[in-house]
Amino acid sequence: MEDNYMSVTAVLSHWRLTVKSIEAGFELQWAFEWSHELHHRDQLHKMWPLLSEQEQTRWQLILSRWDERFRAATAPMQNPDAAARQDDRWWQDRYPLRVTGEPDQKLPPLWSPSPI
């Protein structure tokens, strides 16, 4: 399971950097690529069932901390399909609260109300 340890460490590190970047302000030019920013959280979601219960317990506190910071830096999308999501990927239904870029930049329609 040592390979999973390294993989979890690496992916959690990328998720941490993603969350810090979102907290600092998401660049609007990438607004329509937002789902790509969530790739590492998706990876963690896929990896989790492959970990032993002991490993899940070991990593859960760290993952929870970064998920909580992500929630604080994002808002839920006005997405009627979100309730139908079957895979518990709640992070896919959020958008950044703080953005940078041109004020007249077009936003994805589900980013409502507009971020600051």
C-alpha positions in Angstrom: 0.0 0.0 0.0 3.1 2.3 0.0 2.3 3.3 -3.6 -1.2 4.5 -2.5 0.5 6.4 0.4 2.7 8.3 -2.1 -0.2 8.8 -4.5 -2.5 10.1 -1.8 0.2 12.4 -0.6 0.8 13.8 -4.1 -2.9 14.2 -4.9 -3.7 15.8 -1.6 -0.8 18.2 -2.1 -2.2 19.2 -5.5 -5.7 19.6 -4.0 -4.2 21.9 -1.3 -2.5 24.0 -4.0 -5.8 24.2 -5.9 -7.7 25.3 -2.9 -5.1 28.0 -2.0 -5.2 29.2 -5.6 -9.0 29.5 -5.5 -8.8 31.3 -2.2 -6.5 33.9 -3.7 -8.9 34.5 -6.6 -9.8 32.4 -9.7 -8.7 33.9 -13.0 -11.9 34.5 -15.0 -10.3 33.6 -18.4 -10.5 30.0 -17.2 -14.1 30.2 -16.0 -15.4 27.7 -18.6 -12.5 25.3 -17.7 -13.5 25.4 -14.0 -14.2 21.6 -13.8 -10.6 21.0 -14.7 -9.5 22.8 -11.5 -11.4 20.1 -9.6 -9.5 17.2 -11.2 -7.4 16.4 -8.1 -10.5 16.3 -5.9 -12.0 13.9 -8.4 -8.9 11.7 -8.2 -9.1 11.6 -4.4 -12.8 10.6 -4.7 -11.8 7.7 -7.0 -8.8 6.6 -4.8 -10.7 6.6 -1.5 -12.5 3.3 -1.8 -9.2 1.7 -2.8 -7.6 2.7 0.5 -7.8 0.6 3.6 -10.0 1.8 6.5 -6.8 2.7 8.4 -5.5 4.8 5.5 -8.8 6.5 5.0 -8.9 7.4 8.7 -5.3 8.6 8.5 -6.0 11.0 5.5 -9.6 12.0 6.3 -8.6 14.8 8.7 -6.3 16.4 6.2 -8.8 16.0 3.3 -11.6 17.4 5.5 -9.6 20.5 6.3 -9.0 21.3 2.6 -12.5 20.5 1.6 -13.8 22.9 4.3 -11.5 25.7 3.0 -12.8 24.9 -0.5 -16.4 25.3 0.7 -15.5 28.6 2.3 -13.9 29.9 -0.9 -16.8 28.8 -3.1 -20.6 29.0 -3.4 -23.2 26.4 -4.5 -24.2 26.7 -8.1 -27.9 27.3 -8.9 -28.0 23.9 -10.5 -31.3 21.9 -10.5 -29.3 18.8 -11.7 -27.1 18.9 -8.6 -29.7 17.1 -6.5 -29.7 14.2 -9.0 -25.9 13.7 -8.6 -25.4 10.1 -7.7 -21.7 10.0 -7.0 -21.4 12.4 -4.1 -19.0 14.8 -5.9 -20.4 17.9 -4.2 -17.4 20.0 -5.2 -18.5 19.8 -8.8 -21.6 21.9 -7.9 -19.7 24.9 -6.6 -18.0 27.9 -8.1 -15.3 30.4 -6.8 -16.5 33.4 -4.8 -13.4 35.4 -5.5 -12.3 36.0 -9.1 -9.8 38.1 -11.0 -10.0 39.3 -14.6 -11.9 41.7 -16.8 -15.1 43.0 -15.3 -17.1 42.4 -18.5 -15.9 38.8 -18.8 -18.8 36.4 -19.5 -19.5 33.9 -16.6 -20.9 30.4 -16.8 -24.7 30.6 -16.4 -24.7 28.5 -13.2 -22.4 31.0 -11.4 -25.2 32.9 -9.7 -25.0 35.2 -7.9 -21.9 36.5 -9.6 -18.7 36.2 -7.7 -16.8 39.2 -6.4 
